[in-house]
Amino acid sequence: MSIQIWTWILVGITFALYIGIAIWTRAGSTKEFYVAGGGVSPLANGLATAADWMSAASFISMAGLISFSGYDGSVYLMGWTGGYVLLALLLAPYLRKFGKFTVPDFIGDRYYSNVARSVAIFCALLVSFTYVAGQMRGVGLVFSRFLEVDINTGVIFGMIIVLFYAVLGGMKGITYTQVAQYCVLIFAFMVPAIFISIQMTGNPIPQLGFGGADENGVYLLDKLDGLHKELGFAAYTSGSKTTLDVFLITAALMAGTAGLPHVIVRFFTVKKVSDARKSAGWALLFIAILYTTAPAISLFSRTNLIETVSNKEYAGLPEWFSNWEKTGLIVFDDKNMDGKVQYLADAGKNELIVDKDIMVLANPEIAGLPNWVIALVAAGALAAALSTAAGLLLVISASVSHDLIKKMINPNISEKGELIAARLSAVVAVCVAGYFGINPPDFVAATVALAFGLAAASFFPAIVLGIFSKRMNKEGAILGMAVGILLMLFYMMKFKFDWFGGGTKEDWWFGVSPEGFGTVAMIANFIISILVSRFTPPPPKEVQEIVENIRIPSGANDAQSH
């Protein structure tokens, strides 16, 4: 069977599964819509959290980014996984004990202020829309290649699917759909990796194949370094980023992970506080399976790409090349008219332009794997993009219906009215997300990395200080969040989107990239929050008691009283 038929079959089966789960678990109350009724087991929540967090950026874009950046791409591995350790230790159990549905809800109550709540709602919407833009581009990318439809049509199709199970099932539907999506995406990621590892090194474990040797006894990393040098590229195992920038990007990704609203809300879906920490541990384990495999896929796909196309006759290139050429994501421009593909580091002589986002999706085709494996990767990529998009859409709808309407505009709204508002805001959010998918700001991983910077700059200090500092007050939190988010937005717009006069890499402040600037904005947030809170009145006594209480393990007070 052809790749397209296999893709329709596998995507059809997985979509039917997701829709079936959404109907089976449809939400009947606001608690089920926002936090799945608070009755999810740690294992199921760990699986759902892993799927929620491992977006199109993790599945499609990260390995592609590493395959082109080499050593420099390792910041994404360190930052995104390190962030989960931060989340499990610093935030998850305390936020669960506080017992609020959303991050703006926590900030509004902890800082006893609707202004703080409003700033948090703005930040949550900004982070979520920036993040969801990357997911919708991933959906369009998969549909355009494997189902051979226009990218815009693919995005619209993905919107309809997400809309169906996010609006119908809410967090309850999304949670159990994400459990299924994790199983699909990890199977789809691992199968081709195992196939290619055996093919290239004889070792079925990709993580070991990464450090293995080919049939001639040459280590794959040494082989790729040699291929890179021949073509004028920097050695794959060398880095070009400054140590400071690597540190700041890693820190921004870590703090951003720990401040992402759609990830934090997952810890409100479990029964008790200890389950929040357990589910963070499970999620880290499930995430590690994909993240330890990504460098191997990067190495395999980069080596195969160079060996397949470099200095080869264009007319004799394999079918996979023409398949991807139709999407416009790989382009050959025969500058010297010799009919051969010159893939070189020298931009003036280079004849091949490759979109980083295709490397994971094209990897099985480049390696000549069976059609069903190629189709399986498409189904996995869609599972990764749709699972995260659904979680983000729920954050957006909860921010509007619960935090804005219920808490600020109309406190007397009925539960039914709030549920209708949540579903309507999810519909609007899907339409906005679709627009970003059709008009993407950048390739998937770059867009998502900026969302992490925004989350680090705004939420992370407010949440950490809200948990660990009784002296932290509303004035400090509001000003800190406002300065952090505006500083990050300004830098992002100036150096990523050429606003405010634009700027080149040479103009970066202190040599810090936009992806790493989230850490600088976060530090500014911390400093302003602490300084302002010291020179303004302390929080009310009851708020200080809440802060004291959320740091005491559950059951400790009972034990002391006996």
JOVEN-V557154 format. One record per residue. N is the residue number from 1. RES is the residue in one small letter. PSI is psi in whole degrees, -180 to 180 (NA if undefined). Layout:
BEGIN
N;RES;PSI + N;RES;PSI
END
This chain:
BEGIN
1;m;151 + 2;s;164 + 3;i;-41 + 4;q;-42 + 5;i;-45 + 6;w;-42 + 7;t;-46 + 8;w;-41 + 9;i;-53 + 10;l;-41 + 11;v;-40 + 12;g;-44 + 13;i;-46 + 14;t;-41 + 15;f;-40 + 16;a;-39 + 17;l;-46 + 18;y;-44 + 19;i;-40 + 20;g;-43 + 21;i;-41 + 22;a;-41 + 23;i;-42 + 24;w;-34 + 25;t;25 + 26;r;144 + 27;a;135 + 28;g;-5 + 29;s;167 + 30;t;-34 + 31;k;-40 + 32;e;-37 + 33;f;-41 + 34;y;-45 + 35;v;28 + 36;a;28 + 37;g;0 + 38;g;26 + 39;g;25 + 40;v;140 + 41;s;155 + 42;p;-38 + 43;l;-49 + 44;a;-39 + 45;n;-35 + 46;g;-43 + 47;l;-46 + 48;a;-41 + 49;t;-42 + 50;a;-43 + 51;a;-40 + 52;d;-41 + 53;w;-35 + 54;m;89 + 55;s;-169 + 56;a;-30 + 57;a;-42 + 58;s;-46 + 59;f;-51 + 60;i;-47 + 61;s;-32 + 62;m;-49 + 63;a;-35 + 64;g;-40 + 65;l;-42 + 66;i;-36 + 67;s;-27 + 68;f;-33 + 69;s;-18 + 70;g;-128 + 71;y;-38 + 72;d;-30 + 73;g;-12 + 74;s;-17 + 75;v;-32 + 76;y;-38 + 77;l;-48 + 78;m;-45 + 79;g;-47 + 80;w;-36 + 81;t;-38 + 82;g;-33 + 83;g;-31 + 84;y;-33 + 85;v;-44 + 86;l;-46 + 87;l;-46 + 88;a;-38 + 89;l;-42 + 90;l;-33 + 91;l;-50 + 92;a;-55 + 93;p;-34 + 94;y;-41 + 95;l;-38 + 96;r;-39 + 97;k;-32 + 98;f;-33 + 99;g;27 + 100;k;152 + 101;f;-37 + 102;t;165 + 103;v;-45 + 104;p;-32 + 105;d;-44 + 106;f;-49 + 107;i;-41 + 108;g;-43 + 109;d;-41 + 110;r;-36 + 111;y;17 + 112;y;49 + 113;s;131 + 114;n;-22 + 115;v;-45 + 116;a;-42 + 117;r;-42 + 118;s;-44 + 119;v;-42 + 120;a;-39 + 121;i;-45 + 122;f;-46 + 123;c;-42 + 124;a;-43 + 125;l;-41 + 126;l;-49 + 127;v;-46 + 128;s;-41 + 129;f;-37 + 130;t;-42 + 131;y;-44 + 132;v;-25 + 133;a;-42 + 134;g;-37 + 135;q;-44 + 136;m;-32 + 137;r;-40 + 138;g;-42 + 139;v;-47 + 140;g;-39 + 141;l;-48 + 142;v;-48 + 143;f;-40 + 144;s;-36 + 145;r;-51 + 146;f;-28 + 147;l;3 + 148;e;47 + 149;v;164 + 150;d;144 + 151;i;-42 + 152;n;-40 + 153;t;-40 + 154;g;-42 + 155;v;-45 + 156;i;-41 + 157;f;-44 + 158;g;-39 + 159;m;-44 + 160;i;-43 + 161;i;-49 + 162;v;-44 + 163;l;-41 + 164;f;-54 + 165;y;-22 + 166;a;-43 + 167;v;-40 + 168;l;-51 + 169;g;-19 + 170;g;-152 + 171;m;-33 + 172;k;-49 + 173;g;-43 + 174;i;-42 + 175;t;-52 + 176;y;-27 + 177;t;-40 + 178;q;-30 + 179;v;-46 + 180;a;-40 + 181;q;-34 + 182;y;-46 + 183;c;-41 + 184;v;-48 + 185;l;-37 + 186;i;-36 + 187;f;-44 + 188;a;-31 + 189;f;-39 + 190;m;-37 + 191;v;-54 + 192;p;-33 + 193;a;-42 + 194;i;-46 + 195;f;-51 + 196;i;-34 + 197;s;-43 + 198;i;-44 + 199;q;-42 + 200;m;-30 + 201;t;-11 + 202;g;2 + 203;n;126 + 204;p;-9 + 205;i;109 + 206;p;-37 + 207;q;-33 + 208;l;-33 + 209;g;-33 + 210;f;-38 + 211;g;12 + 212;g;-178 + 213;a;156 + 214;d;-172 + 215;e;-18 + 216;n;3 + 217;g;8 + 218;v;127 + 219;y;137 + 220;l;-39 + 221;l;-40 + 222;d;-39 + 223;k;-45 + 224;l;-37 + 225;d;-42 + 226;g;-44 + 227;l;-41 + 228;h;-45 + 229;k;-38 + 230;e;-35 + 231;l;0 + 232;g;2 + 233;f;158 + 234;a;153 + 235;a;138 + 236;y;-34 + 237;t;6 + 238;s;158 + 239;g;150 + 240;s;-16 + 241;k;151 + 242;t;157 + 243;t;-39 + 244;l;-46 + 245;d;-40 + 246;v;-45 + 247;f;-45 + 248;l;-39 + 249;i;-46 + 250;t;-46 + 251;a;-40 + 252;a;-41 + 253;l;-38 + 254;m;-52 + 255;a;-34 + 256;g;-40 + 257;t;-45 + 258;a;-12 + 259;g;9 + 260;l;122 + 261;p;-36 + 262;h;-20 + 263;v;-44 + 264;i;-40 + 265;v;-21 + 266;r;-27 + 267;f;-5 + 268;f;-5 + 269;t;-7 + 270;v;166 + 271;k;-41 + 272;k;172 + 273;v;-44 + 274;s;-31 + 275;d;-28 + 276;a;-44 + 277;r;-39 + 278;k;-44 + 279;s;-31 + 280;a;-39 + 281;g;-46 + 282;w;-45 + 283;a;-42 + 284;l;-41 + 285;l;-46 + 286;f;-35 + 287;i;-39 + 288;a;-31 + 289;i;-47 + 290;l;-41 + 291;y;-29 + 292;t;-16 + 293;t;-29 + 294;a;-45 + 295;p;-34 + 296;a;-45 + 297;i;-38 + 298;s;-46 + 299;l;-47 + 300;f;-48 + 301;s;-38 + 302;r;-45 + 303;t;-49 + 304;n;-40 + 305;l;-50 + 306;i;-45 + 307;e;-29 + 308;t;-39 + 309;v;-31 + 310;s;123 + 311;n;26 + 312;k;153 + 313;e;128 + 314;y;-40 + 315;a;-22 + 316;g;8 + 317;l;149 + 318;p;169 + 319;e;-33 + 320;w;-34 + 321;f;-48 + 322;s;-32 + 323;n;-46 + 324;w;-26 + 325;e;-33 + 326;k;-28 + 327;t;-13 + 328;g;8 + 329;l;-6 + 330;i;129 + 331;v;131 + 332;f;125 + 333;d;103 + 334;d;86 + 335;k;-38 + 336;n;5 + 337;m;37 + 338;d;1 + 339;g;3 + 340;k;150 + 341;v;113 + 342;q;106 + 343;y;103 + 344;l;158 + 345;a;-29 + 346;d;112 + 347;a;-33 + 348;g;-29 + 349;k;-18 + 350;n;134 + 351;e;2 + 352;l;125 + 353;i;122 + 354;v;126 + 355;d;127 + 356;k;-33 + 357;d;-10 + 358;i;-10 + 359;m;-45 + 360;v;-42 + 361;l;-37 + 362;a;-16 + 363;n;-50 + 364;p;-34 + 365;e;-43 + 366;i;-38 + 367;a;-3 + 368;g;33 + 369;l;163 + 370;p;155 + 371;n;-34 + 372;w;-30 + 373;v;-41 + 374;i;-43 + 375;a;-35 + 376;l;-40 + 377;v;-39 + 378;a;-44 + 379;a;-39 + 380;g;-41 + 381;a;-40 + 382;l;-40 + 383;a;-43 + 384;a;-46 + 385;a;-44 + 386;l;-35 + 387;s;-44 + 388;t;-40 + 389;a;-41 + 390;a;-44 + 391;g;-40 + 392;l;-41 + 393;l;-33 + 394;l;-40 + 395;v;-44 + 396;i;-47 + 397;s;-37 + 398;a;-37 + 399;s;-39 + 400;v;-52 + 401;s;-45 + 402;h;-51 + 403;d;-38 + 404;l;-55 + 405;i;-55 + 406;k;-44 + 407;k;-23 + 408;m;-47 + 409;i;-50 + 410;n;81 + 411;p;-20 + 412;n;8 + 413;i;141 + 414;s;163 + 415;e;-40 + 416;k;-43 + 417;g;-40 + 418;e;-39 + 419;l;-40 + 420;i;-43 + 421;a;-40 + 422;a;-43 + 423;r;-39 + 424;l;-40 + 425;s;-30 + 426;a;-38 + 427;v;-47 + 428;v;-42 + 429;a;-40 + 430;v;-41 + 431;c;-42 + 432;v;-42 + 433;a;-40 + 434;g;-39 + 435;y;-45 + 436;f;-33 + 437;g;-36 + 438;i;-30 + 439;n;69 + 440;p;141 + 441;p;-24 + 442;d;178 + 443;f;161 + 444;v;-53 + 445;a;-35 + 446;a;-43 + 447;t;-45 + 448;v;-38 + 449;a;-36 + 450;l;-35 + 451;a;-38 + 452;f;-40 + 453;g;-41 + 454;l;-41 + 455;a;-41 + 456;a;-42 + 457;a;-27 + 458;s;-60 + 459;f;-41 + 460;f;-51 + 461;p;-41 + 462;a;-38 + 463;i;-47 + 464;v;-48 + 465;l;-33 + 466;g;-30 + 467;i;-41 + 468;f;-4 + 469;s;112 + 470;k;-26 + 471;r;-16 + 472;m;124 + 473;n;179 + 474;k;-39 + 475;e;-45 + 476;g;-45 + 477;a;-46 + 478;i;-50 + 479;l;-41 + 480;g;-49 + 481;m;-43 + 482;a;-47 + 483;v;-45 + 484;g;-50 + 485;i;-39 + 486;l;-38 + 487;l;-45 + 488;m;-41 + 489;l;-44 + 490;f;-48 + 491;y;-40 + 492;m;-47 + 493;m;-38 + 494;k;-47 + 495;f;-12 + 496;k;-36 + 497;f;8 + 498;d;34 + 499;w;171 + 500;f;40 + 501;g;-5 + 502;g;-168 + 503;g;151 + 504;t;177 + 505;k;-34 + 506;e;-21 + 507;d;-5 + 508;w;139 + 509;w;124 + 510;f;20 + 511;g;20 + 512;v;127 + 513;s;160 + 514;p;-34 + 515;e;-30 + 516;g;-13 + 517;f;-19 + 518;g;-35 + 519;t;-42 + 520;v;-46 + 521;a;-34 + 522;m;-43 + 523;i;-42 + 524;a;-42 + 525;n;-49 + 526;f;-49 + 527;i;-48 + 528;i;-44 + 529;s;-47 + 530;i;-46 + 531;l;-47 + 532;v;-41 + 533;s;-26 + 534;r;-26 + 535;f;11 + 536;t;165 + 537;p;146 + 538;p;163 + 539;p;159 + 540;p;155 + 541;k;-40 + 542;e;-32 + 543;v;-42 + 544;q;-37 + 545;e;-37 + 546;i;-45 + 547;v;-42 + 548;e;-43 + 549;n;-40 + 550;i;-15 + 551;r;-6 + 552;i;125 + 553;p;147 + 554;s;134 + 555;g;-11 + 556;a;-41 + 557;n;-39 + 558;d;-41 + 559;a;-38 + 560;q;-29 + 561;s;-13 + 562;h;NA
END
